[in-house]
Amino acid sequence: MKKSLALKVKALRESAMLTQEELADKCEVSWRTISNLERGLVVPDLYMLVKIAQIFNVSIDEMLNLQINDNKSRSRLEREQFLIEKITRANDKILDYLLDQLILLFKYFN
C-alpha cells in the first residue's frame, strides 16, 4: 500500500503541475518529506493524508486505492500495479517503445 500511495501522490502532484516544494508548502512540511513520501519511504500520518486529499479534491479511499472493484481479481489488480510501477520508472526511450508496442497489440487484438 505504501508504494501505491507514493505513486498516487506523485501522479496527483504532477497532474496539478505542482513541484514537491509547492506541495510541501501547502502541507506545511519540508520538500524532503514529500520526496520521501513519493519514493515510498514514509507513510503520511492521518492529518497529512487528509490534507493531501483536500488539496487534490480526492477521497481518502481514492488516495489509498480502497475502492472495491468486483470485476477485477486480486491477481489482475496486482499485475496492473506492477505494470504501472514499471512504466513510471521507464526512461523516455523505453516508454516510447512500450507505447508503440501497446498500440500494435490493441490494434490487432482488440
Buried (B, 14 or more C-beta within 10 A) or exposed (E): EEEBBBBBBBBBBEEEEBEBEBBBBBBEBEBEBBBBBBEBEBEBEEEBBEBBBEBBEEEEEBBBBEEEEEEEEEEEEEEEBEEBBEEEEBEEEEEEEBEEEEEEEEEEEE
